[in-house]
Amino acid sequence: MIFFYATLMVGVAALLAVARLILGPSVPDRVVALDTLNTLVVAAMILLGAAYSRTIYIDIAIVYALLSYIGTLIIARYLQGGLA
C-alpha cells in the first residue's frame, strides 16, 4: 500500500513538472523541468521495481538515469553555445 501512495505522489509531481515544461517562460526553465521529469520517471521505475520485486526495472532505471544525465549535459552545452 505504501508503494501506491509513493507512486501517486511521484505522479502528481510529474504532472507539475509537465505543467512547468509547457508553461515555462524560458528555455532553461523548460530544460530544468525536463530533467526533473526524467528524475521522477526514474523514481517511479524504482518504486515499481521494488513493488513487484523485479530487478530489471531498477537496472533499466539506472541506464535511463545515465542517459538522461548525458542528455541534460548536452542540452546545457548547446544552450551555452558550446556545440558547433
C-alpha positions in Angstrom: 0.0 0.0 0.0 2.9 2.3 0.7 4.2 1.9 -2.9 0.8 3.0 -4.2 0.9 6.3 -2.2 4.5 6.9 -3.1 3.8 6.3 -6.8 0.8 8.6 -6.6 3.0 11.4 -5.1 5.6 10.9 -7.8 2.7 11.1 -10.4 1.5 14.3 -9.0 5.0 15.8 -9.0 5.4 14.6 -12.6 2.2 16.4 -13.6 3.5 19.6 -12.0 6.8 19.1 -13.9 4.9 18.7 -17.2 3.0 21.9 -16.5 6.3 23.8 -15.9 7.6 22.2 -19.1 4.7 23.5 -21.1 4.3 26.9 -19.4 8.0 27.6 -18.7 8.8 31.2 -19.5 12.3 30.5 -20.8 14.2 27.6 -22.4 16.4 26.9 -19.3 13.2 26.6 -17.2 12.0 24.0 -19.6 15.3 22.1 -19.5 15.1 22.0 -15.7 11.5 20.8 -15.9 12.5 18.1 -18.3 15.4 17.0 -16.1 13.0 16.9 -13.1 10.5 14.8 -15.1 13.3 12.4 -16.0 14.3 12.1 -12.4 10.7 11.4 -11.4 10.4 8.7 -14.1 13.5 7.0 -12.7 11.9 7.2 -9.2 8.7 5.7 -10.4 10.6 2.9 -12.1 12.5 2.1 -8.9 9.2 2.1 -6.9 7.6 -0.2 -9.4 10.6 -2.5 -9.4 10.5 -2.6 -5.6 6.7 -3.1 -5.5 6.8 -6.0 -8.0 10.2 -7.4 -6.9 11.6 -7.1 -10.4 15.3 -6.1 -10.5 15.1 -5.5 -14.3 13.1 -2.3 -13.6 15.8 -1.0 -11.4 18.5 -1.9 -13.9 16.6 0.0 -16.6 16.1 2.9 -14.3 19.9 3.2 -13.8 20.6 3.2 -17.5 17.8 5.7 -18.1 19.2 8.0 -15.4 22.6 7.8 -17.0 21.2 8.7 -20.5 19.1 11.4 -19.0 22.1 13.0 -17.3 24.1 12.9 -20.5 21.2 14.4 -22.5 20.8 17.2 -20.0 24.6 18.0 -20.2 24.4 18.1 -24.0 21.4 20.4 -23.9 23.1 22.7 -21.4 26.2 22.8 -23.5 24.2 23.6 -26.6 22.3 26.4 -24.8 25.7 27.9 -23.7 26.8 27.9 -27.4 29.5 25.3 -26.9 28.3 22.9 -29.6 29.0 23.6 -33.2 
